[in-house]
Amino acid sequence: MYERILVAIDPSEARPTALSTAGEMAKLTGARVHVLHVVAATVAAGAVMVLEEDDEGKTLLEESLAALRDLGVQADGQLVHGLIPEVPAIISAAAEDFKADLIVVTPHHRSSVAAFFTPRVSDAVAHNSRVAVLLVPEESAKP
């Protein structure tokens, strides 16, 4: 089934769920996992503004790799930089380079108006991908 899973992570609360889902799928299929984290930046008033420090991104990536390895999954990772509008293309290129047969991403829920002006990364990846894309929502709190 799936042999090469790319999981794109961000600092959101949905990250642990995406990692555990990718990890459990990898255990079932014997897949390798490649974790991708894009340290994003935006342009405002003609200046590039970094939204996350490199150290924070590296820590996030290392914690994610450790979580997968704790599950017994073979995993490696990659930290890249890009502007927010470039993130879907960066994810797609990384999936192609890794020869992924599954991409795992988390959707960020926003109003439809906000999504119209700034499309969600997960939507862009899902619509432009040549491989299967699994959207993993944040685990809902249990009563």
N, C-alpha and C positions, 0 to 999 in steps of 0.2 A: 504494500500500500504506500505509505509515505516513508521515504528514506532520508529526506533532507528538508528540515523545517527551519524557516527563518521566522524569528519572532522579533517584531519591532517594538521596543519599549520606550516609555516616556516616564516622567516623574509622577504620573497620576496614581490614584488609589486603585486603578484597575490593573496595574502592572503585576502584582502577585497572582492574580487570577489568570492573566495571560500566560505567565511563566509556568504556573502549575498545570494549566491545560496543555500547553506545548510539551511540558515534561512528561505528563501522563501519556500523551499520544506517542511520544518518542519511546517510552518504555514499552508500550504495546507493540510497536512496529519495529523497534530496534533502530530508529532514526537518529541521525546526528542533528544537533540544533545549533544554529548560528544566531546569536543575539546581536541586534543592531540598535544602537542608540544614536540619534541625531541631536547634537547640541545645536539648538535652533537660535536663529537671530532674526531680527526684523529691521526694516528700514523706516525711520521716523524723522521727519524734517531733514531729509538728506543724509542722515547719519545712521550707521549700522549699530544696532543695539543688541548685544548678546543677552539672551534670556536665561542663560544658565552658565555657570562657570565650568571650566574644564574639569576641575577637581571634583565638582558635584557629579558631572557626567561620568567620570571614571569610577567614582564610588558606586553610583547606580549600576553601572555595567558589571563591576566586580561582585556586588551583592547578588545581582541576577544570575551570574555564572555560578556562584557558590550555591545558590538555591537549586539550580538544575543539577549540579554535580552531587548535591546532597540526595537528590532523587535517584542517583545512579545513571544519569544521562551524560553522554559524551557531548560537550558543548564548548564552543569558542565564541568570541565576541569581537565587535568592531565598534569604534567610536568615530563618528564623522561629524563634520560641521556643515551647516547649510542654512539658507534663508527659509522661512516658513513655507513660502509657495513652492520651494524646491523639494520639500520633504517627501512627497509621494514618489517623485522621480528617483530620489536617492534610494528609497526603499525598494522600488522596482529594479533598479540597477544592481543593488546588493543581492536581491533574490536571484537575478540572472547570473551574476558572478558566482554565487554559491551553488547554482544549479538547483535551487529549491523547488520542491514539488508541492509545497504548502507554505503560505504566508499567514502568520498569526498576528493580528493587530487588535487594538481596542478602539471602539467607537467612542467619541466624546459627544454626549448628548447636549444639543443646543437647540434654540428655537429655529424654526424653519427659515425665518428672516435672516438670522445670523448666518446660518448655513448657506443661504443664497449668496451673501456677500463674501463669505470666506468658506469655501467648500471644506468639508471635513477630510482629513488625511485618509481616514479609512475608506470613505466613499471614493476618493480619487484612486486609491490603490485597488479597490475591488473592481472598479469600472475599467481600469486600464491593464489589469494583470493578465498574464498568459497562463498563470497557474491558479490553483484553488486558493481562496482567501477565506480564512475563518475569523469572523468578528466575535471577540470574546468580551461581553459586557462586564462591568465591575460587579463583583459578587454582591448581591443585595443583603442587607442586614437582616438577620433572622429575629423574629419577635421573641 
